[in-house]
Amino acid sequence: MAASFALALYKECHAGKIPCNLQGVALGDGWLSPLDSSATWAEYLYAMSLLDRYEVRLVNKAVDEIHQAITSGRMAKATELWQSTQDLVESLTYGINWYNILDPLSEEKLSANVSLPYKHTLYRTFQRLVRPYYSNSLYNLMNGYVKQKLRQTEIGRDSEERVTWGGQAAGVFHALTRDFMRPDVEVVDKPTE
């Protein structure tokens, strides 16, 4: 998705619609090919002795369903199936940390100030992928010191008190549900052409 955003910004800049000196894009977690990424989970976790062969087949079957949804253009369904596949992997691995399999989720990471209602459609995804990195110290830093400093700038003067760092994560993910599983491999080089 980052590559697509960069390409859209690049086009608007060169059309003179947005004044910006875009010089590059950092793709730290570019999510360029969601299906390819998801397809690596089973064998990788098997190699790490976190899944057995039967469990590998279960995960690969779930990834095949994601592939079918993408191929048929049902992108929101692909995102839903991706979430279900993560649920499956998480249950088979007893709660793997998706960002570092060697680093179990700590109580501090799980007790962050940020959450979603339990019945929210993105609750499990948020708990799994976002909340571990909303540590209380990071939350306090971003919504305290950094927020105060931003208010001293022209950009931050009009910000409302109710706006919090990370408060938009669920809304943004929900709005991009149809785009989340869309591959962007072919887009990566376009801004530099």
Beta strands, then each sheet from edge to edge (+ up, - down):
end
